[in-house]
């Protein structure tokens, strides 16, 4: 029989997987798409080169501002560089 904790962990894994499927494409010459995991505050960025990086402890407001910049036609790449890339730890996970 599966315990409550095991069931809860499976639900969290499924939630992460479903979130993984929800990428947001952005109008940028360098950034292909992004996604944000609210529970872990990880911003995942796929660049046009195919490389994927995870930025840790990024406040949700920073992610939202990237999306707003893209919607308004402002430079997503500049915002990313000055507000996220230089401010948060990251690791390369692909490419």
N, C-alpha and C positions, 0 to 999 in steps of 0.2 A: 504494500500500500504506500502511496506517495504522501509525504508529509506536507503540511501547510507551507513550510519554508521552501521545500523543493518545488512545489507548485508556483509559489511566488517568484522564485528565481527563473523558472521557465517562462513565466509571463513577462518578466523583465527582459529576458533574452529575445523573446518574440517582439516586444516593443522596440528594442534596439534594431532588430532586423527590419521591421517595418519602417522605422525612421531612416535606415540606410537606403531604402528604396526611394525616399523622397528628397531628391536633389533639387536645388533651385538654380536654374541657368541664369547667368547674368550677362548684360551687354558690356563686355570687356575684351580688350585685345590680349590680355594675359590670363585672366581667370575664366575658366570654362563654366564651372558650377560650384556651389557651396551647399553645405547642410550643417545644421546645428542640433546638437543633442542637449536639451534643456537639463536633463538629470545630471549630466557630467560636465556641463559647460564646455564641451569640446566643439570647436568650429573646424569642420573638415573642408579643405579647399582642394579642388582639382584644377590644375593649370592647363592651359592649352597645349603644353608639352606632353601632357598625360601624367605628370607627377602629381601625387596626392600627399598633402601634409595635414597633420592634425595640430591645431593650436589649442593649448590647454588653459582652463580657467578664464575663458573669454566671457564677459558679461553679455547677456542676451541683447542688451541695448546696442552693443557694437555690431552684432550680427544684423539686427533690425536696421541699423543705419546704413549698412552696406546695401541691403535690399532697397531701401528708400533712395539711396544715391543712384542705384541702377534704374529705378522707376522714373527718377527725375532727369535722367540723362547726365548726371554728374559723374565724375571719374571714379569708378569702383576701385580701380587699381591704385590710385593715389590714396584714397581713403584707407584701403587695406594696408598699404605700405606704412603710412604714417601712424595709423591708429591701432593696428593689430600686429603686423609682422615684426615691428621693432619693439613691441611692448609685452609680448607673451611668449612663453616657452613653446616649442613645437618639435615635432618629429616627423620625418619622412616615412611614409608607409607604403609608397609605390612609386616606381619610376626612377 
